[in-house]
Amino acid sequence: MWRWMSAVLVAWRVTGANLEAVQQDGILKLLTADTISHGASITAHGNASKTSKANASKASKAKTTQMEDMVLLLAQQAKAAREASKNKAEDEELEEMIEQLRQELKRMQTEINEAANMSNAACQAAYDNLTVGCPVYENDTLFLPEGFDGNFTPLREDHQSCRETLPQKKQDFESCHKIRASLVAQEQVLLDSFRSVNVFQSPDECLVTGTDVLAYLKAMRDHFGNKKMAWWADYYKLENVTKNITQWNCTAMEVSYYDQMTACENKQEKLEQIACEVHERTNESCTTMPACFEGKWSTYLTEVRSANSSIQDLKYEYRAIKRILCLLDAFVADDLDAKLEECMNTRFSASAVHSQCVDDHANVPKPAYTIPGICDTGVTAILHPDHENFNETEYASKGIHASRCLASCCTVDWYSWTLYGNVYVPAGHIMIDQDLPEGQNKASYGSVEAAKAACEALGSVQCFGIYDANCDGASEESPVELVASPGLDLDQVNESSVGSCIYHMVLGSGTTTTTTVAEQCTWQLNISNSKLPEGKVWKTLTLEHQRFDEAFRFSGCDNAELPQASYCLGIGTENGVRVLKNREGHGVGTGSCCDSTTNKVIAEKRISCDGYLDEYTKHSKKYLTSTKLLRGTTYTTMAEAREACLRKGTKCWGIYDDKCDSVKFLLVDSQFNITSEKMMESVQGSCVYEKMPVS
């Protein structure tokens, strides 16, 4: 609206009083082109910051003042032009132009009113929406899942009563197994005795003194008569024990126990899941309800401020248009000076431009809402199942031996793992997977992590731990196996001759330790044989998953656990095969059969550690800044530096040889992701050795 006035003024100054030079259509086009789009203005006000709104208001006032000055000067120019020319045609032309401008200004008034209405509508919409969609609660409102009345007592009692029957069921089937095992052992003893009665050693059993045939026959009759009585005695004993064994069928008892266990875990899960839902519903509701009311009130205040700012700017524009209309009337007045004076002294009202929503704001109270008491106290009926004390308060304090948390909201790790070395686990304790074919149905896993996850999912009631026959970690070729509960008595377990170990799963959190030393190294060992010349290599072993500072030696023999022992037993070596053990006493390899032949480790070296070889690629005439080096890692020989770099595992990227003169070696920090492109050219001929990864 402002630029057209400047254009008119410039045109008038150029032409002087010659009104014929004023192009009416051009003025109208300028006015129309710069008409403010008040709908867009409202949107801009709504999205603008407080600073931008203040600047816009100042600009509006300044432009209003500038516009009035321009119109006043234009009126003076019109007066001078009218006095200089008495041409009636020019007067008519002026009147026509003024009428067209008046119509355009009235159209602008209409747009201002429409913009004010839009601003008021936006404010009113925010007011009308103050409580729409926000939940309304009472002080005693509880946020419970559908179908749950808030009383956890029946759920607790149902779960506890189920758990109370488990110990007796477990004792019943375990006692059954013990009795049956005792009867089977008795049966074996009686069976051996019965079989011995059926063996006729030789006629010497019936020898008598002298050559009396009748005496010999009598001795034979007595001998076999006694044998007959012994045979029938053993037969009846064996028959009695066998009948008793058939009566002790423990399968039904064991199935009943595990069915009951499943039912108890279902009840436990129901209790915990409802507890999860109560806590989650409460937390969500107590957070979203105030946020809804506060957010809508904040939106309303923002709309009020925006509408008020827009209305004030529109009032300025409205007054300016009213004054311009007055000044245009002065153009054709008989006493132009008097009319101009009247226009300048009149305070034009802008009451037609207003927002009822803004006017009423002072009397609008902030909507009140009730925050339920549980939002202040939190859920007190039961702890969140993920809480560290949930197991203690719900189960342990009541003597309930529950499984780990089964609800979907649980992240607490209830189990920790304890490693027991040199433990031999008989095959009868290994868990069987009923879904696999017989002979291949041991519950085995190719990684310790997968085995732990499976064991924890079963719970300590069903899974005792993990058996690692070689205690070297797991692989697809040498998997670990799950040990079934009730498991082993770790105080009475047989010692392993090859260093097998078991990871025992127990309730409670474990500890985590960290180290900067390489954790997994691959060793290469040269083994001697006493039948060969001294120092002659008999065979070479490659051992994976060993410690960096490991030590190896041959100690003891095995004739039962290792598959290599069967060969030695087959050739008559009763003691089996010699066992190679590490520092922990774990069997990591085998030697010759355990006879007069002996074995020794005559050479050993690390091939790789934590995925990196003890091999290096040399980058000549390259330089690294000291910030890329590990502090306190200076070595005087390359051998020392290589061992140190390998020891640090992934922490060490390589070795830096200052001046490449084999005098001072420093380790390179791997955190900087060194590449050949990041190395700088060395004017002193320094070199960098890059540690190579295992391919």
VOGU-3710 file (C-alpha; in Angstrom, 3 decimals, decimal comma):
1> mwrwmsavlv> 0,000/0,000/0,000  2,973/2,293/0,531  4,970/2,152/-2,691  2,126/3,494/-4,856  2,220/6,762/-2,870  5,946/7,102/-3,516  5,328/6,432/-7,203  2,594/9,087/-7,371  4,816/11,610/-5,571  7,721/10,990/-7,923
11> awrvtganle> 5,428/11,293/-10,944  4,074/14,590/-9,644  7,540/15,986/-8,959  8,686/15,131/-12,456  5,667/16,700/-14,158  5,195/19,598/-11,784  1,593/20,705/-11,915  0,883/18,959/-15,158  -1,767/16,459/-14,070  -2,025/15,145/-17,592
21> avqqdgilkl> 1,246/13,288/-16,956  -0,364/11,329/-14,143  -1,467/7,954/-15,518  -4,520/6,926/-13,554  -4,400/3,277/-14,583  -0,744/3,063/-13,516  -1,526/4,421/-10,062  -4,325/1,922/-9,620  -2,102/-0,935/-10,742  0,548/0,074/-8,190
31> ltadtishga> -2,096/0,274/-5,486  -3,568/-3,104/-6,422  -0,168/-4,799/-6,694  0,876/-3,673/-3,222  -2,420/-4,404/-1,503  -1,550/-6,389/1,601  -2,745/-9,987/1,656  -4,064/-9,867/5,185  -4,828/-13,594/5,343  -1,150/-14,315/4,741
41> sitahgnask> -0,267/-11,577/7,210  -2,219/-13,331/9,948  -0,391/-16,591/9,293  2,917/-14,810/9,351  2,032/-13,198/12,674  1,083/-16,583/14,081  4,398/-18,162/13,120  6,712/-15,221/13,781  8,838/-14,798/16,862  8,255/-12,016/19,397
51> tskanaskas> 11,200/-10,059/17,989  9,968/-10,229/14,393  6,461/-9,159/15,484  7,856/-6,145/17,343  9,885/-5,163/14,300  6,821/-5,534/12,069  4,796/-3,272/14,384  7,483/-0,581/14,368  7,670/-0,773/10,589  3,883/-0,403/10,349
61> kakttqmedm> 3,917/2,764/12,462  6,804/4,252/10,499  5,121/3,536/7,179  1,860/5,036/8,416  3,609/8,285/9,291  5,479/8,279/5,981  2,234/7,640/4,088  0,434/10,565/5,754  3,327/12,885/4,929  3,216/11,740/1,317
71> vlllaqqaka> -0,548/12,268/1,041  -0,267/15,726/2,577  2,464/16,689/0,128  0,391/15,228/-2,688  -2,548/17,387/-1,665  -0,332/20,489/-1,758  0,883/19,491/-5,224  -2,723/19,028/-6,320  -3,630/22,504/-5,008  -0,765/24,096/-6,915
81> areasknkae> -1,696/22,247/-10,067  -5,354/23,318/-9,760  -4,434/27,002/-9,297  -2,038/26,907/-12,262  -4,666/25,478/-14,599  -8,354/26,290/-14,855  -8,912/23,487/-17,335  -12,245/21,891/-16,502  -11,269/18,671/-18,261  -8,292/18,291/-15,963
91> deeleemieq> -10,496/18,808/-12,891  -12,829/16,097/-14,067  -9,886/13,809/-14,689  -8,646/14,452/-11,152  -12,066/13,745/-9,672  -12,278/10,502/-11,623  -8,855/9,369/-10,377  -9,767/10,270/-6,795  -12,972/8,254/-7,045  -11,091/5,232/-8,322
101> lrqelkrmqt> -8,577/5,529/-5,474  -11,425/5,873/-2,987  -13,001/2,652/-4,227  -9,676/0,818/-3,998  -9,128/2,046/-0,441  -12,602/0,901/0,577  -11,789/-2,530/-0,841  -8,675/-2,518/1,340  -10,850/-1,650/4,350  -12,906/-4,727/3,618
111> eineaanmsn> -9,781/-6,871/3,462  -8,617/-5,475/6,812  -11,946/-6,403/8,380  -11,708/-9,884/6,895  -8,165/-10,255/8,239  -9,351/-9,168/11,689  -12,130/-11,745/11,533  -9,613/-14,442/10,582  -7,376/-13,484/13,486  -10,320/-13,560/15,860
121> aacqaaydnl> -11,426/-16,951/14,484  -7,977/-18,469/15,108  -7,983/-17,151/18,671  -11,562/-18,351/19,264  -10,719/-21,804/17,901  -7,864/-22,096/20,407  -10,250/-21,024/23,183  -12,917/-23,507/22,146  -10,248/-26,262/22,094  -8,981/-25,621/25,623
131> tvgcpvyend> -10,431/-28,825/27,062  -11,383/-30,771/23,952  -9,755/-34,207/23,824  -8,087/-34,009/27,252  -8,979/-36,798/29,691  -10,850/-35,904/32,873  -10,066/-37,875/36,026  -11,138/-37,932/39,649  -8,777/-37,862/42,619  -9,238/-41,607/43,187
141> tlflpegfdg> -8,912/-42,619/39,523  -6,730/-45,687/38,937  -5,327/-46,710/35,578  -6,023/-50,432/35,458  -6,039/-52,920/32,593  -9,421/-54,041/31,355  -10,926/-56,726/33,580  -8,575/-56,057/36,545  -9,972/-54,479/39,721  -6,646/-53,426/41,235
151> nftplredhq> -6,455/-56,226/43,803  -3,213/-58,206/43,429  -3,937/-60,518/46,374  -5,778/-63,235/44,403  -3,001/-63,294/41,791  -0,330/-63,553/44,483  -2,145/-66,270/46,375  -2,831/-68,238/43,206  0,839/-68,126/42,249  2,088/-68,918/45,749
161> scretlpqkk> -0,261/-71,873/46,236  0,948/-73,277/42,919  4,598/-72,919/43,938  3,978/-74,523/47,345  3,181/-77,873/45,744  6,336/-77,941/43,618  8,928/-78,977/46,275  6,934/-82,089/47,193  6,426/-83,030/43,549  10,115/-82,548/42,894
171> qdfeschkir> 11,053/-84,574/45,962  8,655/-87,336/44,872  10,083/-87,825/41,421  13,694/-87,419/42,606  13,105/-90,013/45,357  11,507/-92,246/42,777  14,573/-91,976/40,570  16,877/-92,725/43,511  14,865/-95,787/44,572  14,670/-97,022/41,010
181> aslvaqeqvl> 18,414/-96,463/40,550  19,058/-98,440/43,779  16,838/-101,286/42,583  18,544/-101,330/39,195  21,902/-101,592/40,964  20,583/-104,473/43,109  19,233/-106,126/39,995  22,643/-105,942/38,371  24,325/-107,502/41,413  21,745/-110,298/41,557
191> ldsfrsvnvf> 21,965/-110,814/37,819  25,729/-111,243/38,069  25,234/-113,691/40,954  22,562/-115,598/39,041  24,794/-115,878/35,992  27,703/-117,152/38,072  25,506/-119,964/39,422  24,875/-121,133/35,855  28,577/-121,560/35,134  30,013/-125,111/35,563
201> qspdeclvtg> 33,689/-124,581/36,100  35,067/-128,160/35,738  34,742/-131,704/37,111  37,333/-130,717/39,702  34,509/-129,070/41,637  33,292/-132,560/42,609  36,636/-134,244/43,409  36,690/-136,535/46,454  39,444/-138,430/48,189  39,891/-141,960/47,001
211> tdvlaylkam> 38,471/-143,841/44,067  35,022/-144,693/45,374  32,596/-144,048/42,499  29,563/-143,886/44,741  31,265/-141,310/46,915  32,035/-139,265/43,791  28,448/-139,490/42,577  27,190/-138,503/46,020  29,540/-135,505/46,021  28,300/-134,543/42,553
221> rdhfgnkkma> 24,672/-134,855/43,676  25,313/-132,728/46,761  27,261/-130,167/44,741  24,589/-129,676/42,101  21,862/-129,845/44,712  23,436/-126,870/46,443  23,824/-125,175/43,072  20,141/-125,744/42,411  19,100/-124,188/45,713  21,437/-121,217/45,111
231> wwadyyklen> 20,064/-120,840/41,570  16,436/-120,739/42,753  17,293/-118,442/45,637  18,967/-115,963/43,266  16,155/-116,393/40,762  13,462/-115,471/43,296  15,501/-112,537/44,557  16,028/-111,313/40,992  12,370/-111,819/40,180  11,323/-109,841/43,250
241> vtknitqwnc> 13,655/-106,927/42,467  12,606/-106,868/38,814  8,950/-106,689/39,810  9,729/-103,814/42,180  11,543/-101,944/39,407  8,510/-102,079/37,148  6,423/-100,594/39,955  8,689/-97,558/40,249  7,755/-95,749/37,034  8,970/-92,209/37,659
251> tamevsyydq> 7,993/-90,729/34,303  4,463/-89,819/35,351  5,764/-88,091/38,505  8,349/-86,124/36,538  5,822/-85,087/33,901  3,438/-83,987/36,645  6,187/-81,869/38,208  7,057/-80,076/34,977  3,382/-79,605/34,095  2,932/-77,982/37,477
261> mtacenkqek> 6,038/-75,884/36,873  4,586/-74,643/33,586  1,296/-73,783/35,275  3,146/-71,833/37,986  5,161/-69,890/35,443  1,940/-68,984/33,640  0,522/-67,658/36,912  3,763/-65,796/37,589  3,691/-64,251/34,120  0,073/-63,154/34,606
271> leqiacevhe> 0,928/-61,438/37,896  3,983/-59,699/36,447  2,311/-58,704/33,191  -0,599/-57,050/34,983  1,901/-55,256/37,253  3,699/-54,024/34,133  0,473/-52,766/32,583  -0,631/-50,970/35,779  2,704/-49,144/36,044  2,890/-48,310/32,344
281> rtnescttmp> -0,738/-47,122/32,135  -0,272/-45,000/35,259  2,961/-43,419/34,047  1,539/-42,682/30,614  -1,760/-41,276/31,889  -0,177/-39,129/34,598  2,178/-37,663/32,019  -0,165/-37,101/29,090  -3,125/-35,641/31,005  -1,360/-32,525/32,411
291> acfegkwsty> 0,590/-32,179/29,178  -2,706/-32,055/27,256  -4,234/-29,256/29,367  -1,018/-27,277/29,660  -0,308/-27,631/25,949  -3,765/-26,369/24,958  -3,513/-23,421/27,381  -0,109/-22,532/25,963  -1,529/-22,706/22,430  -4,412/-20,440/23,455
301> ltevrsanss> -2,070/-17,827/24,951  0,069/-17,923/21,816  -3,006/-17,358/19,646  -4,174/-14,482/21,867  -0,790/-12,748/21,603  -0,671/-13,374/17,870  -4,216/-12,099/17,336  -3,612/-9,008/19,464  -0,435/-8,189/17,541  -2,245/-8,637/14,228
311> iqdlkyeyra> -5,205/-6,493/15,342  -2,921/-3,643/16,420  -1,168/-3,650/13,062  -4,516/-3,766/11,255  -5,766/-0,793/13,324  -2,806/1,280/12,151  -3,567/0,401/8,557  -7,286/1,070/9,059  -6,651/4,570/10,526  -4,245/5,345/7,699
321> ikrilcllda> -6,834/4,420/5,097  -9,474/6,565/6,882  -7,090/9,533/6,882  -6,238/9,005/3,188  -9,937/8,972/2,339  -10,337/12,224/4,240  -7,402/13,761/2,383  -8,796/12,611/-0,956  -12,042/14,412/-0,086  -9,936/17,515/0,546
331> fvaddldakl> -8,642/17,392/-3,037  -12,032/18,497/-4,375  -13,093/20,662/-1,427  -13,600/24,381/-1,981  -11,359/25,225/0,985  -8,618/22,662/0,547  -6,440/24,083/3,340  -9,233/23,957/5,883  -10,155/20,450/4,896  -6,525/19,314/5,124
341> eecmntrfsa> -6,267/20,870/8,584  -9,411/19,029/9,627  -8,051/15,718/8,332  -4,760/16,117/10,168  -6,407/17,017/13,460  -9,046/14,297/13,425  -8,372/11,103/15,526  -9,956/8,441/13,377  -11,523/5,527/15,193  -10,461/1,941/14,469
351> savhsqcvdd> -13,086/0,326/16,688  -14,447/-1,540/13,697  -11,216/-3,548/13,687  -11,136/-5,741/16,778  -11,110/-9,319/18,097  -13,753/-10,313/20,589  -11,547/-13,229/21,640  -8,708/-10,858/22,540  -11,068/-8,439/24,275  -12,461/-11,249/26,447
361> hanvpkpayt> -9,071/-12,748/27,328  -8,690/-10,875/30,613  -11,755/-12,667/31,964  -10,814/-16,147/30,735  -9,571/-18,375/33,618  -7,082/-21,153/33,065  -9,034/-24,439/32,945  -8,660/-26,454/36,135  -8,107/-30,202/36,112  -7,797/-32,866/38,784
371> ipgicdtgvt> -4,583/-34,849/39,063  -5,319/-38,296/40,540  -3,572/-39,044/43,801  -1,758/-42,005/42,283  0,124/-39,586/40,038  1,732/-38,089/43,150  2,308/-41,306/45,098  2,991/-43,660/42,193  1,799/-47,271/42,160  2,191/-48,617/45,692
381> ailhpdhenf> 0,259/-51,871/45,394  3,196/-53,616/43,695  6,680/-52,732/42,485  7,445/-52,538/38,808  8,651/-56,026/37,744  11,792/-54,393/36,347  12,651/-52,967/39,791  15,742/-54,442/41,406  13,803/-55,320/44,582  10,799/-56,908/42,862
391> neteyaskgi> 12,074/-60,474/43,233  12,864/-59,918/46,918  9,500/-58,388/47,851  7,272/-60,619/45,739  9,043/-63,974/45,900  12,172/-64,406/48,012  10,673/-62,848/51,164  7,764/-65,304/50,876  9,943/-68,342/50,296  8,933/-68,605/46,631
401> hasrclascc> 11,581/-69,840/44,229  10,335/-68,157/41,038  11,718/-68,086/37,530  13,251/-64,923/36,160  10,830/-62,126/35,283  8,571/-63,330/32,469  6,691/-60,111/31,667  7,302/-58,083/28,521  8,499/-55,002/30,413  11,362/-56,755/32,218
411> tvdwyswtly> 14,985/-55,952/31,466  16,519/-56,880/34,838  19,163/-59,569/34,506  18,320/-61,991/37,267  21,064/-64,467/36,513  24,825/-64,455/36,751  27,314/-67,099/35,763  30,074/-68,734/37,784  32,801/-70,749/36,072  33,964/-73,990/37,729
421> gnvyvpaghi> 37,090/-75,551/36,238  38,198/-79,178/36,055  34,629/-80,481/36,323  33,537/-83,704/34,627  29,829/-83,889/33,762  28,488/-87,405/32,995  26,307/-87,780/29,904  23,236/-88,451/32,058  23,189/-84,821/33,203  23,213/-83,313/29,708
431> midqdlpegq> 19,857/-81,859/28,664  18,037/-83,683/25,868  16,171/-81,870/23,092  13,122/-84,017/22,382  12,646/-82,438/18,943  15,925/-83,869/17,616  16,569/-87,472/16,490  17,932/-89,917/19,033  21,706/-89,926/19,179  21,828/-86,294/18,010
441> nkasygsvea> 19,487/-84,757/20,539  21,802/-83,152/23,068  20,932/-79,490/23,705  24,115/-78,013/22,222  25,060/-74,551/20,966  27,837/-73,150/18,813  28,404/-70,129/21,058  28,451/-69,582/24,799  26,200/-66,526/24,411  23,506/-68,544/22,638
451> akaacealgs> 23,733/-71,271/25,284  23,378/-68,717/28,083  20,331/-67,177/26,441  18,709/-70,597/26,085  19,481/-71,546/29,680  18,144/-68,253/31,057  14,972/-68,654/29,014  14,398/-72,074/30,610  15,133/-70,758/34,085  17,169/-72,298/36,885
461> vqcfgiydan> 14,432/-74,818/37,610  15,128/-76,591/34,329  18,658/-75,499/33,404  21,602/-75,899/35,765  24,282/-74,451/33,512  26,554/-75,031/30,517  29,152/-77,773/30,058  32,267/-76,979/28,028  34,167/-80,230/27,462  37,350/-78,435/26,378
471> cdgaseespv> 36,793/-75,203/28,321  37,879/-73,230/25,263  34,651/-71,487/24,360  32,188/-72,842/21,840  32,228/-73,381/18,088  30,151/-75,311/15,595  32,812/-78,032/15,605  33,062/-78,127/19,399  29,727/-76,945/20,849  28,853/-76,489/24,495
481> elvaspgldl> 25,926/-78,358/26,059  23,192/-77,465/28,536  23,190/-79,244/31,893  19,726/-80,142/33,144  18,448/-79,356/36,615  18,489/-80,471/39,376  22,047/-80,640/38,115  25,197/-81,530/39,968  26,495/-81,292/43,484  29,505/-79,133/42,708
491> dqvnessvgs> 31,135/-80,143/45,989  30,986/-83,845/45,078  31,539/-83,684/41,314  34,264/-85,786/39,705  37,406/-83,983/38,616  38,082/-83,806/34,893  41,394/-85,178/33,663  41,305/-82,842/30,649  40,248/-79,600/32,350  36,581/-79,526/31,318
501> ciyhmvlgsg> 34,515/-76,809/32,963  30,943/-75,834/33,702  29,232/-72,434/33,756  26,766/-72,553/36,634  23,743/-70,246/36,361  22,638/-68,674/39,643  20,169/-65,968/40,634  21,688/-62,550/41,238  23,754/-60,014/39,354  27,332/-60,797/38,444
511> ttttttvaeq> 30,354/-58,588/38,002  32,070/-57,380/34,865  35,799/-56,976/34,499  37,695/-55,229/31,731  41,281/-55,555/30,613  43,630/-53,982/28,088  45,367/-57,307/27,534  44,437/-59,393/24,498  41,839/-61,945/25,567  41,939/-64,582/22,813
521> ctwqlnisns> 45,172/-65,756/21,216  46,034/-68,567/18,814  49,225/-70,470/19,715  51,431/-72,774/17,677  53,305/-75,476/19,639  56,009/-77,889/18,524  55,864/-81,226/20,373  58,683/-83,735/20,843  58,515/-87,518/21,255  61,024/-89,412/23,423
531> klpegkvwkt> 61,350/-92,081/20,711  62,769/-89,461/18,324  66,141/-87,677/18,517  66,239/-84,827/21,007  64,905/-81,576/19,570  63,157/-83,331/16,697  59,602/-82,074/16,126  57,133/-84,931/16,393  54,015/-82,873/15,620  52,799/-79,286/15,619
541> ltlehqrfde> 49,589/-78,184/17,388  47,581/-75,021/16,729  45,526/-73,986/19,777  42,820/-71,314/19,581  41,059/-69,317/22,313  44,023/-69,233/24,710  45,245/-66,441/26,972  48,068/-64,141/25,946  50,289/-65,192/28,862  49,389/-68,877/28,617
551> afrfsgcdna> 51,777/-71,736/29,469  51,513/-75,333/28,261  52,803/-78,683/29,536  51,955/-82,387/29,390  50,379/-83,601/32,611  48,581/-86,871/33,284  46,648/-89,233/31,036  43,004/-89,808/30,057  41,312/-93,074/29,181  37,622/-92,045/29,241
561> elpqasyclg> 36,774/-88,488/28,165  38,865/-87,779/25,080  38,151/-89,506/21,754  41,926/-89,971/21,175  42,016/-92,230/24,224  40,030/-94,934/22,403  42,892/-95,480/19,931  45,387/-96,020/22,728  43,035/-98,367/24,541  42,590/-100,262/21,311
571> igtengvrvl> 46,299/-100,985/21,042  46,539/-102,119/24,657  47,594/-98,912/26,466  45,270/-99,003/29,456  46,179/-95,511/30,684  44,947/-93,943/27,446  46,539/-90,840/25,948  48,835/-88,145/27,381  47,065/-84,802/27,927  48,450/-81,327/27,093
581> knreghgvgt> 47,179/-78,752/29,601  47,331/-74,990/29,922  48,046/-72,881/32,995  44,516/-73,433/34,339  44,824/-77,190/34,020  42,390/-77,391/31,095  43,062/-80,056/28,514  43,868/-78,368/25,201  45,488/-81,198/23,224  46,899/-84,724/23,321
591> gsccdsttnk> 50,240/-86,399/22,857  51,275/-90,002/22,439  49,748/-93,003/24,162  50,419/-93,078/27,886  53,130/-95,747/28,021  56,867/-95,337/28,370  56,854/-92,693/25,609  56,887/-89,073/26,827  56,198/-85,700/25,163  57,448/-82,151/25,701
601> viaekriscd> 56,658/-78,697/24,343  59,943/-77,673/22,698  58,772/-74,435/21,018  55,755/-72,157/21,257  54,672/-68,875/19,691  51,588/-66,731/19,338  50,233/-66,646/15,789  47,490/-64,068/16,431  45,583/-62,325/19,205  42,101/-60,800/19,132
611> gyldeytkhs> 41,893/-61,061/15,346  45,369/-59,717/14,514  48,432/-61,630/13,339  51,935/-61,216/14,706  52,832/-59,953/11,237  53,390/-56,389/10,002  53,385/-54,436/6,742  56,068/-51,755/6,535  55,290/-48,215/5,296  58,640/-46,560/4,492
621> kkyltstkll> 59,378/-42,834/4,809  56,160/-42,200/6,700  55,607/-40,080/9,774  52,933/-39,941/12,515  52,444/-37,139/15,022  52,873/-37,931/18,709  49,112/-37,540/19,261  48,594/-40,766/17,309  50,903/-42,774/19,599  50,144/-44,625/22,839
631> rgttyttmae> 51,787/-42,909/25,778  54,353/-44,813/27,774  54,980/-47,395/25,049  58,618/-46,923/24,094  60,727/-50,008/23,351  64,348/-50,514/22,353  63,881/-53,615/20,193  61,418/-54,595/17,534  60,761/-57,923/19,291  59,677/-56,128/22,474
641> areaclrkgt> 57,466/-53,754/20,502  55,810/-56,604/18,576  55,042/-58,532/21,749  53,633/-55,401/23,403  51,477/-54,553/20,362  50,126/-58,078/20,194  49,462/-58,028/23,948  47,314/-54,890/23,647  45,063/-56,583/21,091  42,772/-54,218/19,221
651> kcwgiyddkc> 44,101/-51,215/21,162  47,375/-51,268/19,192  47,222/-50,451/15,463  50,925/-50,939/14,788  54,477/-49,776/15,522  56,256/-46,488/14,720  60,042/-46,484/14,255  61,355/-42,942/14,579  64,022/-42,399/11,833  63,618/-46,121/11,001
661> dsvkfllvds> 66,967/-46,853/12,668  65,756/-49,629/15,043  66,664/-47,552/18,089  63,285/-46,397/19,422  59,910/-48,052/18,757  56,535/-46,666/19,815  53,020/-48,183/19,604  50,308/-46,577/17,447  46,850/-45,985/18,955  44,082/-47,753/17,006
671> qfnitsekmm> 41,347/-45,260/17,895  42,482/-42,880/15,140  41,780/-45,353/12,319  45,165/-44,840/10,702  45,390/-45,373/6,933  48,257/-44,871/4,500  46,526/-41,690/3,308  46,655/-40,231/6,836  50,415/-40,806/7,156  52,666/-37,840/6,399
681> esvqgscvye> 55,849/-37,958/4,385  58,934/-38,189/6,617  62,005/-36,120/5,789  63,999/-38,171/8,337  63,091/-41,497/6,769  60,865/-42,740/9,632  58,715/-45,801/9,033  55,441/-47,279/10,272  54,620/-50,983/10,719  50,931/-51,858/10,326
691> kmpvs> 49,684/-54,906/12,286  47,862/-57,234/9,894  44,380/-58,637/10,626  43,564/-62,309/10,387  42,170/-62,876/6,910
//
